C-alpha cells in the first residue's frame, strides 16, 4: 500500500437512582460513539466500503473518523505480514473530522498482499498497549493479532454496533478547515457505538 495524490417526578427518578446505587458500573459505563467510513475509488466509481469487501490492485481508499466526544483515535493497517500505525491522535469532539491519509490523498492497493485490513480504535483514554507495541511504526501481524485479542478480551468492546443516533457534523476536516463542506461522503458516514472502547475493523480481499 502506498500514497498517491488524488477521523419527572421523584417517583420516576427513584427506581433509576436505586439501580445506579446498587450497580454503579452501569451508571459509570462510558459509551463511545463515532461516525466512521472508508471511501473506495475504483475505476472512476466511488463507494462506501463494507466491513468485508473486495478491492482490486490499483484501487484507492480513504479513511474517515469523527468521534462524538474527545477521544484517542488509533488507525492500524495490516497486510498479513506487518501491522503499521497510520494514525494516533487526541481528537477534540465536534471540531475535527480525521481523514487519512489526507483530504487530497488516498491509499493505493499495490496488489502485493491478498488481504488488507484497517482497524480503527477509539477510546476516551490512551491505550498504552497499542502505543508501546507500535512505537517503532510497525510490528509483525501475528503480534498485532494478540493485542487485538487482548483488547477484545476486556469485554468492553461492542464490535461494529450500528446505532441510529446521528452526530451533527459541525466540524471541519483535520488540516483542511474549509473542505468538510464540499465532501458529500462525510454526510454518509455510518454511526457506531462501543462500550468503553469502539473497535471497527475492515477486512479487504485483494484481487490482482
N, C-alpha and C positions, 0 to 999 in steps of 0.2 A: 504494500500500500504506500502511495506517495502523494505529495501535494501537487495540485495543479491550480492555476489561477482561473478561474471561470465565475444552552443553557436555566305567680298569681296570688295566688294566695299562699298563706303559711301552710295550709293543709296540702297544697300541691307540692311545695318545696320540701316538706319534712321527709317524705319517703326517700327522695334522692339524697338528701344530706345524711340520712341514716345509712344508706347503702355505701356512700362515699366514705363514711367514718369506719365502716366495717372492712371495706375493700379499698384502701387508699390508692392502691396501684391502678385501679380503674379510673379514678379521678385524675391521677397524675400522668397517665399514659400520654405521651406525645404522639400526635398524628402528623405525619409528613405528607404534604400534598404538593404535587408539581405537574406542570404540563410538559410533556416530553414527546419528541418525534424525531424521525430520521427521514430526510428528503432524499429520494433517489432520482438521479437524472440518467436515463438510458435511451440512447438513440433518439434524442430530441424530445423524449417524453419525460414528464415529471410526475412522481407518485410518492405516496407516503408508505414507508416500509412497514411490513408486518413483523411480528415477533420472530417468525420463521419465514424467511424469504429467499429468493434466488437472485443472484447477481451474475453478470457476465464480465469477462475481462474488459477493462476499459470503462466500465460504469463508474459514475461519480456519486458520492453521497456526502451529506452534511448533517451534523448533529445539533439539535435544539434542546435546551433545558431551561425551564422557567419555574423555579420553586415559589410557593405561596409565601413562605416565611424565610427569613435569613437562614441560610444553610451552607454546609460544606458540600461541594459538588465534585465528585470524582468520576472521570470517564476513562475506561480502560479498554484497550484494543488487544485482542489475541488472534493469532493466525494458526493455531495448532502447535506452534513451536515456542513462541515467546509471547509474553504479556507486556504491554507498554502503556505507561500512564500518559494519556493525551491531555488531561486537564486536572488541575486541583486548584480550587479557589473558594474563598468565603464569599458567597453571593448574597447581596442585600436584596430583601424582598421588595417587590413592586418597583424595582429600579433598573434591573438588567435582565436581558434575555441572552444567555450564553449561546453563541453559535460557533461550532467547531468544524473545520479549522478557523474559519472567519466568514464574514458575510460575503467576501469576494472570492473565496476559495472553496474547493471541495477536496475530499479524499478520493483517490482513484484506485480502483481494484486492479492490481497488476497481474493477477492470474497465477501467481507463484504458489498460492495456497488454495486448497479445495474448500476451506472454511474460513470465514471472517466473523469474529464476534465482537460486539460492542456492549460493554457493561456499564450502566450508569448507576451510581450510588449517591444518594442524597441523604445527609444526616444533619441534625441540628448541632451536633458536636463533631470535633475532629475524630478521625478513625486512625489511631496510631498504627494498627496492624497493616493498613493499606500504605500509609506513608513510609513506614520502616521497610516494608518489602520492596517498594518501588522507588526508593530514594535515589537509586542509580539509573532510573529511567525505565529499565526492563528487567524481567526475570523469566525463568523457564515457565512455560504454560502449566506444567504439572504442579509447580509450586503455587501458582495463582489459583488453580482449582482448589487446592487445600484451603486457601484463605477464603475463597467464596463459600466453601462448605462450612467453615468456621463461623462466618457471618450469618449464614442461614441457620446454623445450629443454635444461635442465640434465641431463636423462636420469636424474634421481634420483627421479622420481615414479612410483609404481605406482598407476595410476588404478583406483579402485573395486575393489580386490582383496579379496574376502571371504575370511576365514580362519576356522578352526574354534575356535581357542584362545579360551576365554572370559575375560572380565575380571570379577573379583569386584566387585560393586557395594557396597563398604563405605562409600562416601562419602555426601555429602548434596548437595541441590540448592543451587547458589550463591545465597546470600542468603536461603534458606529452609531452615534446618537441620533441620526436622522433617518436611518434605514428601516427601522421597525415598521414605520407606517407604510412602506412600499413593498413589503414582503408578505403576500397573502398567505403563504404557507404557515406563518406563525399563528394565524387565526384558526387553523385547522388542527393545532396540536391537541392530542388527547390528554385528559386529566387522569392521573393515577394517585393512589393513596397507599401509604405503608405505616406500619406500627413501629415507631421509633426510628426505623430506617426504611427508606424507599429504595428498592432494588429492582431495576429494569434491565432486562437482557435481550439483545437482538442477536440471533444466530443466522448467518447467511451462508448458504451453499454457493459455491462459485463454479460457473460453467465457463470453461476455457474456449 
